[in-house]
Amino acid sequence: MGERMYAAPASRAAAQPGEIIPVAVPDLPDGVVIRDATPADAAALEPVMRLADPDNPEGSWRQLPTEIRQSGEADKYTRVRAVQETESGALVGGTMSLSAAWAFTHPMLVGSPNGHIIAGLVATLDSLAVVDAWRGKGIARALAADTERAAGAHEPGKFGAAILYVTHEPELTDFYAGLAFTLSPDGIGIPTPLGLICHGPIKGFCFSVKPLCTGLQMQDMPIPYGRHLVIRGVLPGPAR
């Protein structure tokens, strides 16, 4: 998937993020549990995760062994979770959450500590998948909430993310809206001391965003390539 990133002037100050918003993970149906994925799960979990992006031969599932390994490293923000049938042991769902990797290559952030800071404060729900036989039972909602709670938690040595965003097909807009995500058709913008850092758009996809802490403000704004949801309060920004 192609993407466009650029910077525009920031127009107002941003408040510091506040308290973590509590997240309740819905109960799972009988017969399955959510757990951390292990390196031994990679082969069985790959075809499940491919369901999240079945038409993309370069999808994130290709990096699954690496992502699982990094999810156990203290200095990484990666997290891979698996849904397992308790009786058979089969893996029937999963999700990956990552840091905002695009922050490391944004032209305004290369060489700046803000790149690492933003990558930690902006979490990405990268893949979410459930096999056909278990769909419609609330597992996807539980996985999304599980990801949201973990991303916002202040684990030792890590920032707690201020927002969680997901890039998704338009037909999933209602699903994420039902989880209190806000739609931004063409991308997101984050005010920083250097200006407004924007990510997207990606052709054929939408962005949905959810604050993970109080004190954030989201504003729909026109940009040269459509409309972005500007999230103020992730980092301090210049005053008007």
GULO-900864 format. One record per atom (N, C-alpha, C): residue in one letter; atom name; x, y, z. Coordinates in nm, 2 decimals. Layout:
<nodes>
volum_nuvex_X_Y_Z
a_CA_X_Y_Z
...
</nodes>
This chain:
<nodes>
volum_nuvex_X_Y_Z
m_N_0.08_-0.12_0.00
m_CA_0.00_0.00_0.00
m_C_0.09_0.12_0.00
g_N_0.06_0.22_-0.09
g_CA_0.14_0.34_-0.09
g_C_0.09_0.44_0.01
e_N_0.17_0.54_0.05
e_CA_0.13_0.64_0.15
e_C_0.20_0.77_0.12
r_N_0.14_0.88_0.16
r_CA_0.21_1.01_0.15
r_C_0.22_1.07_0.28
m_N_0.34_1.13_0.31
m_CA_0.36_1.19_0.44
m_C_0.41_1.33_0.41
y_N_0.37_1.43_0.49
y_CA_0.42_1.57_0.47
y_C_0.40_1.64_0.60
a_N_0.45_1.76_0.60
a_CA_0.44_1.85_0.72
a_C_0.37_1.98_0.68
a_N_0.29_2.03_0.78
a_CA_0.22_2.16_0.76
a_C_0.23_2.23_0.89
p_N_0.22_2.37_0.88
p_CA_0.23_2.45_1.00
p_C_0.13_2.41_1.11
a_N_0.17_2.40_1.23
a_CA_0.08_2.38_1.34
a_C_0.02_2.52_1.39
s_N_-0.10_2.52_1.44
s_CA_-0.17_2.64_1.46
s_C_-0.20_2.67_1.61
r_N_-0.19_2.58_1.69
r_CA_-0.22_2.60_1.83
r_C_-0.15_2.51_1.93
a_N_-0.15_2.54_2.05
a_CA_-0.08_2.46_2.15
a_C_-0.16_2.33_2.18
a_N_-0.09_2.23_2.23
a_CA_-0.15_2.11_2.26
a_C_-0.13_2.08_2.40
a_N_-0.24_2.03_2.47
a_CA_-0.23_1.99_2.61
a_C_-0.16_1.86_2.62
q_N_-0.10_1.84_2.74
q_CA_-0.03_1.71_2.77
q_C_-0.14_1.61_2.79
p_N_-0.12_1.48_2.75
p_CA_-0.21_1.38_2.77
p_C_-0.24_1.36_2.92
g_N_-0.36_1.32_2.96
g_CA_-0.39_1.31_3.10
g_C_-0.39_1.17_3.15
e_N_-0.50_1.13_3.22
e_CA_-0.50_1.00_3.28
e_C_-0.54_0.89_3.17
i_N_-0.50_0.77_3.20
i_CA_-0.54_0.66_3.11
i_C_-0.69_0.63_3.12
i_N_-0.75_0.62_3.01
i_CA_-0.89_0.59_3.01
i_C_-0.91_0.44_3.04
p_N_-0.98_0.40_3.14
p_CA_-1.00_0.25_3.17
p_C_-1.07_0.18_3.05
v_N_-1.02_0.06_3.03
v_CA_-1.08_-0.03_2.92
v_C_-1.13_-0.16_2.98
a_N_-1.25_-0.19_2.95
a_CA_-1.31_-0.32_2.99
a_C_-1.30_-0.41_2.87
v_N_-1.24_-0.53_2.89
v_CA_-1.23_-0.63_2.78
v_C_-1.35_-0.72_2.79
p_N_-1.44_-0.73_2.69
p_CA_-1.56_-0.81_2.69
p_C_-1.52_-0.96_2.72
d_N_-1.62_-1.03_2.79
d_CA_-1.60_-1.17_2.81
d_C_-1.59_-1.24_2.68
l_N_-1.51_-1.34_2.67
l_CA_-1.50_-1.43_2.56
l_C_-1.60_-1.54_2.57
p_N_-1.64_-1.60_2.45
p_CA_-1.73_-1.71_2.46
p_C_-1.66_-1.83_2.52
d_N_-1.74_-1.92_2.57
d_CA_-1.67_-2.05_2.63
d_C_-1.60_-2.12_2.52
g_N_-1.48_-2.17_2.56
g_CA_-1.41_-2.25_2.46
g_C_-1.29_-2.19_2.40
v_N_-1.26_-2.06_2.43
v_CA_-1.14_-1.99_2.38
v_C_-1.08_-1.90_2.49
v_N_-0.95_-1.87_2.47
v_CA_-0.88_-1.78_2.56
v_C_-0.79_-1.69_2.47
i_N_-0.76_-1.57_2.52
i_CA_-0.66_-1.48_2.46
i_C_-0.53_-1.49_2.54
r_N_-0.42_-1.51_2.47
r_CA_-0.29_-1.52_2.54
r_C_-0.19_-1.46_2.45
d_N_-0.07_-1.43_2.51
d_CA_0.04_-1.39_2.43
d_C_0.09_-1.50_2.33
a_N_0.12_-1.45_2.21
a_CA_0.17_-1.55_2.11
a_C_0.32_-1.58_2.14
t_N_0.36_-1.70_2.11
t_CA_0.50_-1.74_2.14
t_C_0.56_-1.78_2.00
p_N_0.70_-1.78_2.00
p_CA_0.76_-1.82_1.87
p_C_0.71_-1.95_1.81
a_N_0.67_-2.04_1.90
a_CA_0.62_-2.17_1.85
a_C_0.49_-2.16_1.78
d_N_0.42_-2.05_1.80
d_CA_0.29_-2.03_1.74
d_C_0.29_-1.97_1.59
a_N_0.41_-1.93_1.55
a_CA_0.42_-1.85_1.42
a_C_0.36_-1.93_1.31
a_N_0.39_-2.05_1.29
a_CA_0.34_-2.13_1.17
a_C_0.19_-2.14_1.17
a_N_0.14_-2.17_1.29
a_CA_-0.01_-2.19_1.29
a_C_-0.08_-2.06_1.29
l_N_-0.02_-1.95_1.34
l_CA_-0.09_-1.82_1.35
l_C_-0.09_-1.75_1.21
e_N_0.01_-1.78_1.13
e_CA_0.03_-1.71_1.00
e_C_-0.10_-1.71_0.92
p_N_-0.16_-1.83_0.89
p_CA_-0.28_-1.83_0.80
p_C_-0.40_-1.76_0.87
v_N_-0.40_-1.76_1.00
v_CA_-0.51_-1.68_1.07
v_C_-0.49_-1.53_1.04
m_N_-0.36_-1.48_1.06
m_CA_-0.34_-1.34_1.05
m_C_-0.35_-1.29_0.90
r_N_-0.33_-1.38_0.81
r_CA_-0.34_-1.35_0.67
r_C_-0.49_-1.31_0.64
l_N_-0.58_-1.36_0.72
l_CA_-0.72_-1.32_0.70
l_C_-0.75_-1.17_0.71
a_N_-0.66_-1.10_0.79
a_CA_-0.68_-0.96_0.80
a_C_-0.64_-0.88_0.68
d_N_-0.56_-0.94_0.59
d_CA_-0.52_-0.87_0.47
d_C_-0.49_-0.97_0.36
p_N_-0.60_-1.05_0.32
p_CA_-0.58_-1.17_0.24
p_C_-0.52_-1.14_0.10
d_N_-0.55_-1.02_0.05
d_CA_-0.51_-0.99_-0.09
d_C_-0.37_-0.92_-0.10
n_N_-0.30_-0.90_0.01
n_CA_-0.18_-0.83_0.01
n_C_-0.06_-0.93_0.03
p_N_0.02_-0.96_-0.07
p_CA_0.13_-1.06_-0.06
p_C_0.24_-1.01_0.03
e_N_0.24_-0.88_0.06
e_CA_0.34_-0.82_0.14
e_C_0.29_-0.77_0.28
g_N_0.18_-0.84_0.32
g_CA_0.11_-0.80_0.44
g_C_0.20_-0.82_0.56
s_N_0.15_-0.77_0.68
s_CA_0.23_-0.78_0.80
s_C_0.25_-0.92_0.85
w_N_0.17_-1.01_0.80
w_CA_0.18_-1.15_0.84
w_C_0.32_-1.21_0.80
r_N_0.38_-1.15_0.70
r_CA_0.51_-1.20_0.66
r_C_0.62_-1.18_0.77
q_N_0.60_-1.08_0.85
q_CA_0.69_-1.05_0.96
q_C_0.65_-1.11_1.09
l_N_0.56_-1.20_1.09
l_CA_0.50_-1.25_1.21
l_C_0.61_-1.31_1.31
p_N_0.70_-1.40_1.26
p_CA_0.80_-1.45_1.36
p_C_0.88_-1.34_1.42
t_N_0.92_-1.24_1.35
t_CA_0.99_-1.12_1.40
t_C_0.91_-1.05_1.50
e_N_0.78_-1.02_1.47
e_CA_0.70_-0.95_1.56
e_C_0.67_-1.02_1.69
i_N_0.65_-1.15_1.68
i_CA_0.63_-1.23_1.80
i_C_0.76_-1.22_1.89
r_N_0.87_-1.24_1.83
r_CA_1.00_-1.23_1.90
r_C_1.01_-1.09_1.97
q_N_0.98_-0.99_1.90
q_CA_1.00_-0.85_1.95
q_C_0.90_-0.82_2.06
s_N_0.78_-0.89_2.06
s_CA_0.68_-0.86_2.16
s_C_0.73_-0.90_2.30
g_N_0.83_-0.98_2.30
g_CA_0.89_-1.02_2.43
g_C_1.00_-0.94_2.47
e_N_1.04_-0.84_2.39
e_CA_1.16_-0.75_2.43
e_C_1.11_-0.63_2.50
a_N_1.18_-0.59_2.60
a_CA_1.14_-0.48_2.69
a_C_1.14_-0.35_2.62
d_N_1.23_-0.33_2.52
d_CA_1.24_-0.20_2.45
d_C_1.15_-0.19_2.33
k_N_1.07_-0.28_2.30
k_CA_0.98_-0.28_2.18
k_C_0.84_-0.26_2.22
y_N_0.76_-0.20_2.13
y_CA_0.62_-0.17_2.16
y_C_0.53_-0.27_2.09
t_N_0.59_-0.37_2.02
t_CA_0.52_-0.47_1.95
t_C_0.45_-0.57_2.05
r_N_0.33_-0.61_2.01
r_CA_0.26_-0.71_2.09
r_C_0.17_-0.79_2.00
v_N_0.19_-0.92_2.01
v_CA_0.11_-1.02_1.93
v_C_0.04_-1.11_2.03
r_N_-0.09_-1.12_2.00
r_CA_-0.18_-1.20_2.09
r_C_-0.25_-1.30_2.00
a_N_-0.28_-1.41_2.06
a_CA_-0.35_-1.52_1.99
a_C_-0.47_-1.57_2.06
v_N_-0.57_-1.61_1.99
v_CA_-0.69_-1.67_2.05
v_C_-0.68_-1.82_2.02
q_N_-0.69_-1.89_2.13
q_CA_-0.67_-2.04_2.12
q_C_-0.80_-2.11_2.18
e_N_-0.84_-2.22_2.10
e_CA_-0.94_-2.31_2.15
e_C_-0.89_-2.39_2.27
t_N_-0.96_-2.39_2.38
t_CA_-0.91_-2.45_2.50
t_C_-0.91_-2.61_2.48
e_N_-1.00_-2.66_2.40
e_CA_-1.01_-2.81_2.39
e_C_-0.91_-2.86_2.29
s_N_-0.91_-2.80_2.17
s_CA_-0.82_-2.85_2.06
s_C_-0.68_-2.79_2.06
g_N_-0.67_-2.68_2.12
g_CA_-0.54_-2.61_2.11
g_C_-0.52_-2.53_1.98
a_N_-0.62_-2.53_1.89
a_CA_-0.61_-2.46_1.76
a_C_-0.61_-2.31_1.78
l_N_-0.54_-2.24_1.70
l_CA_-0.54_-2.09_1.70
l_C_-0.65_-2.04_1.61
v_N_-0.74_-1.96_1.66
v_CA_-0.86_-1.92_1.58
v_C_-0.87_-1.77_1.56
g_N_-0.78_-1.70_1.62
g_CA_-0.78_-1.55_1.61
g_C_-0.65_-1.49_1.65
g_N_-0.63_-1.37_1.63
g_CA_-0.51_-1.30_1.67
g_C_-0.51_-1.15_1.63
t_N_-0.41_-1.08_1.69
t_CA_-0.40_-0.94_1.66
t_C_-0.25_-0.90_1.68
m_N_-0.21_-0.80_1.61
m_CA_-0.08_-0.74_1.62
m_C_-0.09_-0.59_1.65
s_N_-0.02_-0.54_1.75
s_CA_-0.02_-0.40_1.77
s_C_0.13_-0.36_1.77
l_N_0.15_-0.25_1.70
l_CA_0.29_-0.20_1.67
l_C_0.30_-0.05_1.71
s_N_0.42_-0.01_1.72
s_CA_0.44_0.14_1.73
s_C_0.43_0.20_1.59
a_N_0.42_0.33_1.58
a_CA_0.40_0.40_1.46
a_C_0.53_0.41_1.38
a_N_0.56_0.30_1.30
a_CA_0.69_0.29_1.24
a_C_0.71_0.41_1.14
w_N_0.61_0.47_1.08
w_CA_0.63_0.58_0.99
w_C_0.69_0.70_1.05
a_N_0.68_0.71_1.19
a_CA_0.74_0.82_1.25
a_C_0.90_0.82_1.24
f_N_0.96_0.71_1.22
f_CA_1.10_0.70_1.21
f_C_1.15_0.75_1.07
t_N_1.06_0.75_0.97
t_CA_1.11_0.79_0.84
t_C_1.04_0.92_0.79
h_N_0.96_0.98_0.87
h_CA_0.90_1.11_0.83
h_C_1.01_1.21_0.82
p_N_1.01_1.28_0.70
p_CA_1.12_1.38_0.68
p_C_1.14_1.48_0.79
m_N_1.03_1.52_0.86
m_CA_1.05_1.61_0.97
m_C_1.10_1.55_1.10
l_N_1.10_1.42_1.11
l_CA_1.14_1.35_1.23
l_C_1.27_1.27_1.22
v_N_1.33_1.26_1.10
v_CA_1.45_1.18_1.09
v_C_1.56_1.25_1.17
g_N_1.62_1.17_1.26
g_CA_1.73_1.22_1.34
g_C_1.68_1.30_1.46
s_N_1.55_1.31_1.48
s_CA_1.50_1.38_1.60
s_C_1.45_1.28_1.70
p_N_1.47_1.31_1.83
p_CA_1.41_1.22_1.93
p_C_1.26_1.22_1.93
n_N_1.20_1.32_1.86
n_CA_1.05_1.31_1.85
n_C_1.00_1.19_1.77
g_N_1.09_1.14_1.68
g_CA_1.05_1.02_1.61
g_C_1.02_0.91_1.70
h_N_1.11_0.88_1.79
h_CA_1.10_0.77_1.88
h_C_0.98_0.80_1.98
i_N_0.97_0.92_2.02
i_CA_0.86_0.96_2.12
i_C_0.72_0.93_2.05
i_N_0.71_0.98_1.93
i_CA_0.58_0.97_1.86
i_C_0.55_0.82_1.83
a_N_0.66_0.74_1.80
a_CA_0.64_0.60_1.77
a_C_0.58_0.53_1.89
g_N_0.62_0.58_2.01
g_CA_0.57_0.51_2.13
g_C_0.44_0.56_2.18
l_N_0.41_0.69_2.15
l_CA_0.28_0.75_2.19
l_C_0.17_0.72_2.09
v_N_0.20_0.68_1.97
v_CA_0.10_0.64_1.87
v_C_0.10_0.49_1.84
a_N_0.01_0.42_1.89
a_CA_0.00_0.28_1.87
a_C_-0.08_0.24_1.75
t_N_-0.05_0.14_1.68
t_CA_-0.11_0.09_1.56
t_C_-0.18_-0.05_1.58
l_N_-0.31_-0.06_1.56
l_CA_-0.37_-0.19_1.56
l_C_-0.35_-0.24_1.42
d_N_-0.25_-0.32_1.40
d_CA_-0.20_-0.35_1.26
d_C_-0.28_-0.46_1.20
s_N_-0.31_-0.56_1.27
s_CA_-0.39_-0.67_1.21
s_C_-0.48_-0.73_1.32
l_N_-0.60_-0.76_1.28
l_CA_-0.70_-0.83_1.37
l_C_-0.78_-0.93_1.28
a_N_-0.77_-1.05_1.33
a_CA_-0.84_-1.16_1.25
a_C_-0.90_-1.27_1.34
v_N_-1.01_-1.32_1.29
v_CA_-1.08_-1.43_1.35
v_C_-1.13_-1.53_1.24
v_N_-1.11_-1.66_1.26
v_CA_-1.15_-1.75_1.16
v_C_-1.30_-1.76_1.15
d_N_-1.35_-1.80_1.03
d_CA_-1.50_-1.80_1.01
d_C_-1.58_-1.86_1.11
a_N_-1.54_-1.98_1.16
a_CA_-1.62_-2.06_1.26
a_C_-1.64_-1.98_1.39
w_N_-1.56_-1.89_1.42
w_CA_-1.57_-1.82_1.55
w_C_-1.61_-1.67_1.53
r_N_-1.65_-1.63_1.41
r_CA_-1.69_-1.49_1.40
r_C_-1.83_-1.47_1.45
g_N_-1.86_-1.35_1.48
g_CA_-1.99_-1.32_1.53
g_C_-2.02_-1.35_1.67
k_N_-1.91_-1.38_1.75
k_CA_-1.92_-1.43_1.89
k_C_-1.85_-1.33_1.98
g_N_-1.81_-1.21_1.93
g_CA_-1.75_-1.11_2.02
g_C_-1.60_-1.12_2.03
i_N_-1.54_-1.21_1.96
i_CA_-1.39_-1.23_1.98
i_C_-1.32_-1.11_1.92
a_N_-1.36_-1.06_1.81
a_CA_-1.29_-0.94_1.75
a_C_-1.30_-0.82_1.84
r_N_-1.41_-0.80_1.90
r_CA_-1.43_-0.69_2.00
r_C_-1.34_-0.70_2.12
a_N_-1.33_-0.83_2.17
a_CA_-1.24_-0.85_2.28
a_C_-1.10_-0.83_2.25
l_N_-1.06_-0.87_2.13
l_CA_-0.92_-0.85_2.08
l_C_-0.89_-0.70_2.07
a_N_-0.98_-0.63_2.01
a_CA_-0.96_-0.48_2.00
a_C_-0.94_-0.42_2.14
a_N_-1.03_-0.45_2.23
a_CA_-1.02_-0.39_2.36
a_C_-0.90_-0.44_2.44
d_N_-0.86_-0.56_2.42
d_CA_-0.73_-0.61_2.48
d_C_-0.61_-0.53_2.43
t_N_-0.61_-0.51_2.30
t_CA_-0.50_-0.43_2.24
t_C_-0.50_-0.29_2.29
e_N_-0.62_-0.23_2.30
e_CA_-0.64_-0.09_2.35
e_C_-0.58_-0.08_2.49
r_N_-0.62_-0.17_2.58
r_CA_-0.58_-0.16_2.72
r_C_-0.43_-0.18_2.73
a_N_-0.37_-0.27_2.65
a_CA_-0.22_-0.29_2.66
a_C_-0.15_-0.18_2.60
a_N_-0.20_-0.12_2.50
a_CA_-0.13_0.00_2.43
a_C_-0.12_0.12_2.53
g_N_-0.22_0.14_2.60
g_CA_-0.23_0.26_2.69
g_C_-0.16_0.23_2.82
a_N_-0.12_0.11_2.86
a_CA_-0.06_0.08_2.99
a_C_0.08_0.13_2.99
h_N_0.12_0.18_3.10
h_CA_0.26_0.23_3.12
h_C_0.34_0.11_3.18
e_N_0.39_0.03_3.08
e_CA_0.48_-0.08_3.12
e_C_0.61_-0.03_3.16
p_N_0.69_-0.10_3.24
p_CA_0.82_-0.05_3.28
p_C_0.91_-0.02_3.16
g_N_0.97_0.10_3.16
g_CA_1.06_0.14_3.06
g_C_0.99_0.18_2.93
k_N_0.86_0.19_2.92
k_CA_0.79_0.23_2.80
k_C_0.69_0.34_2.83
f_N_0.66_0.42_2.72
f_CA_0.55_0.51_2.73
f_C_0.42_0.44_2.72
g_N_0.32_0.49_2.78
g_CA_0.18_0.44_2.74
g_C_0.14_0.52_2.62
a_N_0.08_0.46_2.52
a_CA_0.04_0.52_2.40
a_C_-0.08_0.62_2.43
a_N_-0.08_0.73_2.36
a_CA_-0.19_0.83_2.38
a_C_-0.30_0.80_2.29
i_N_-0.28_0.74_2.18
i_CA_-0.39_0.71_2.08
i_C_-0.36_0.57_2.02
l_N_-0.47_0.51_1.98
l_CA_-0.46_0.38_1.90
l_C_-0.53_0.41_1.77
y_N_-0.46_0.38_1.66
y_CA_-0.52_0.40_1.53
y_C_-0.51_0.27_1.45
v_N_-0.61_0.26_1.35
v_CA_-0.61_0.14_1.26
v_C_-0.64_0.19_1.12
t_N_-0.57_0.13_1.03
t_CA_-0.59_0.15_0.88
t_C_-0.68_0.04_0.84
h_N_-0.79_0.07_0.78
h_CA_-0.89_-0.04_0.75
h_C_-0.96_-0.02_0.62
e_N_-1.03_-0.12_0.57
e_CA_-1.11_-0.11_0.46
e_C_-1.24_-0.03_0.49
p_N_-1.30_0.04_0.40
p_CA_-1.42_0.12_0.43
p_C_-1.53_0.04_0.49
e_N_-1.54_-0.09_0.45
e_CA_-1.66_-0.17_0.50
e_C_-1.64_-0.20_0.65
l_N_-1.53_-0.17_0.71
l_CA_-1.51_-0.20_0.86
l_C_-1.53_-0.07_0.94
t_N_-1.57_0.04_0.88
t_CA_-1.59_0.16_0.95
t_C_-1.70_0.15_1.06
d_N_-1.81_0.08_1.04
d_CA_-1.91_0.06_1.14
d_C_-1.86_-0.02_1.26
f_N_-1.78_-0.12_1.23
f_CA_-1.72_-0.21_1.33
f_C_-1.64_-0.12_1.43
y_N_-1.55_-0.04_1.37
y_CA_-1.46_0.04_1.46
y_C_-1.54_0.16_1.52
a_N_-1.64_0.21_1.45
a_CA_-1.72_0.31_1.52
a_C_-1.80_0.26_1.64
g_N_-1.84_0.13_1.63
g_CA_-1.90_0.06_1.74
g_C_-1.81_0.04_1.86
l_N_-1.68_0.06_1.84
l_CA_-1.58_0.05_1.95
l_C_-1.53_0.18_1.99
a_N_-1.61_0.29_1.95
a_CA_-1.58_0.43_1.99
a_C_-1.45_0.49_1.92
f_N_-1.42_0.43_1.80
f_CA_-1.31_0.49_1.72
f_C_-1.38_0.60_1.64
t_N_-1.30_0.70_1.60
t_CA_-1.35_0.81_1.52
t_C_-1.29_0.80_1.38
l_N_-1.37_0.81_1.28
l_CA_-1.32_0.79_1.14
l_C_-1.25_0.91_1.09
s_N_-1.14_0.89_1.02
s_CA_-1.07_0.99_0.95
s_C_-1.04_0.94_0.81
p_N_-1.11_0.97_0.71
p_CA_-1.10_0.90_0.58
p_C_-0.96_0.91_0.52
d_N_-0.89_1.02_0.54
d_CA_-0.76_1.04_0.47
d_C_-0.64_1.05_0.55
g_N_-0.64_1.01_0.68
g_CA_-0.52_1.01_0.76
g_C_-0.53_1.09_0.89
i_N_-0.42_1.10_0.96
i_CA_-0.41_1.16_1.08
i_C_-0.30_1.27_1.09
g_N_-0.32_1.37_1.17
g_CA_-0.21_1.47_1.19
g_C_-0.19_1.49_1.34
i_N_-0.06_1.51_1.37
i_CA_-0.02_1.52_1.51
i_C_0.07_1.65_1.52
p_N_0.02_1.75_1.60
p_CA_0.10_1.87_1.62
p_C_0.22_1.84_1.70
t_N_0.34_1.89_1.66
t_CA_0.46_1.88_1.74
t_C_0.53_2.01_1.74
p_N_0.64_2.03_1.82
p_CA_0.71_2.16_1.83
p_C_0.76_2.20_1.69
l_N_0.78_2.11_1.60
l_CA_0.83_2.14_1.47
l_C_0.72_2.17_1.36
g_N_0.60_2.14_1.40
g_CA_0.49_2.16_1.30
g_C_0.39_2.04_1.31
l_N_0.30_2.04_1.21
l_CA_0.20_1.94_1.21
l_C_0.25_1.82_1.12
i_N_0.27_1.70_1.19
i_CA_0.31_1.58_1.12
i_C_0.19_1.50_1.08
c_N_0.18_1.48_0.95
c_CA_0.07_1.41_0.89
c_C_0.11_1.27_0.84
h_N_0.02_1.18_0.85
h_CA_0.04_1.04_0.80
h_C_-0.08_1.00_0.71
g_N_-0.06_0.96_0.59
g_CA_-0.16_0.92_0.50
g_C_-0.18_1.02_0.39
p_N_-0.27_1.00_0.30
p_CA_-0.37_0.89_0.29
p_C_-0.31_0.77_0.23
i_N_-0.39_0.66_0.23
i_CA_-0.36_0.53_0.17
i_C_-0.48_0.50_0.08
k_N_-0.45_0.49_-0.05
k_CA_-0.56_0.47_-0.14
k_C_-0.64_0.34_-0.11
g_N_-0.78_0.36_-0.10
g_CA_-0.87_0.25_-0.08
g_C_-0.89_0.22_0.07
f_N_-0.82_0.29_0.16
f_CA_-0.83_0.26_0.30
f_C_-0.87_0.39_0.38
c_N_-0.93_0.36_0.50
c_CA_-0.96_0.47_0.59
c_C_-0.88_0.45_0.72
f_N_-0.88_0.56_0.80
f_CA_-0.82_0.56_0.93
f_C_-0.92_0.58_1.04
s_N_-0.91_0.50_1.14
s_CA_-1.00_0.53_1.26
s_C_-0.91_0.54_1.38
v_N_-0.95_0.63_1.47
v_CA_-0.86_0.67_1.58
v_C_-0.94_0.66_1.71
k_N_-0.87_0.62_1.82
k_CA_-0.93_0.63_1.95
k_C_-0.83_0.68_2.06
p_N_-0.87_0.78_2.13
p_CA_-0.78_0.83_2.24
p_C_-0.77_0.72_2.35
l_N_-0.65_0.71_2.41
l_CA_-0.63_0.62_2.52
l_C_-0.62_0.69_2.65
c_N_-0.61_0.82_2.65
c_CA_-0.60_0.90_2.77
c_C_-0.68_1.03_2.76
t_N_-0.71_1.09_2.87
t_CA_-0.78_1.21_2.87
t_C_-0.69_1.33_2.82
g_N_-0.75_1.44_2.79
g_CA_-0.68_1.56_2.76
g_C_-0.64_1.57_2.61
l_N_-0.69_1.48_2.53
l_CA_-0.67_1.49_2.39
l_C_-0.79_1.56_2.32
q_N_-0.76_1.63_2.21
q_CA_-0.87_1.69_2.13
q_C_-0.85_1.64_1.98
m_N_-0.96_1.60_1.92
m_CA_-0.95_1.56_1.78
m_C_-1.04_1.65_1.70
q_N_-0.98_1.70_1.59
q_CA_-1.05_1.79_1.50
q_C_-1.03_1.75_1.35
d_N_-1.15_1.74_1.28
d_CA_-1.14_1.71_1.14
d_C_-1.10_1.84_1.06
m_N_-1.00_1.83_0.98
m_CA_-0.95_1.94_0.91
m_C_-0.92_1.91_0.76
p_N_-0.95_2.01_0.67
p_CA_-0.91_1.99_0.53
p_C_-0.76_1.99_0.51
i_N_-0.71_1.91_0.42
i_CA_-0.57_1.91_0.39
i_C_-0.56_1.90_0.23
p_N_-0.44_1.91_0.18
p_CA_-0.43_1.91_0.03
p_C_-0.48_1.78_-0.03
y_N_-0.49_1.67_0.05
y_CA_-0.52_1.54_-0.01
y_C_-0.65_1.48_0.05
g_N_-0.74_1.57_0.11
g_CA_-0.86_1.52_0.16
g_C_-0.89_1.59_0.30
r_N_-0.92_1.50_0.40
r_CA_-0.95_1.55_0.53
r_C_-0.87_1.46_0.63
h_N_-0.80_1.52_0.72
h_CA_-0.73_1.45_0.83
h_C_-0.80_1.48_0.96
l_N_-0.78_1.38_1.05
l_CA_-0.82_1.40_1.19
l_C_-0.70_1.44_1.27
v_N_-0.69_1.57_1.31
v_CA_-0.58_1.62_1.38
v_C_-0.60_1.59_1.53
i_N_-0.50_1.53_1.59
i_CA_-0.51_1.49_1.73
i_C_-0.42_1.58_1.81
r_N_-0.47_1.67_1.89
r_CA_-0.39_1.76_1.97
r_C_-0.37_1.71_2.11
g_N_-0.25_1.72_2.16
g_CA_-0.23_1.68_2.30
g_C_-0.13_1.56_2.31
v_N_-0.10_1.50_2.19
v_CA_-0.01_1.38_2.19
v_C_0.13_1.43_2.23
l_N_0.17_1.55_2.18
l_CA_0.30_1.62_2.21
l_C_0.27_1.76_2.23
p_N_0.35_1.83_2.31
p_CA_0.33_1.98_2.32
p_C_0.35_2.04_2.18
g_N_0.28_2.14_2.15
g_CA_0.29_2.21_2.02
g_C_0.31_2.36_2.04
p_N_0.35_2.43_1.93
p_CA_0.37_2.57_1.94
p_C_0.24_2.65_1.97
a_N_0.25_2.76_2.04
a_CA_0.13_2.84_2.07
a_C_0.09_2.91_1.94
r_N_-0.03_2.96_1.94
r_CA_-0.08_3.04_1.83
r_C_0.00_3.17_1.82
</nodes>
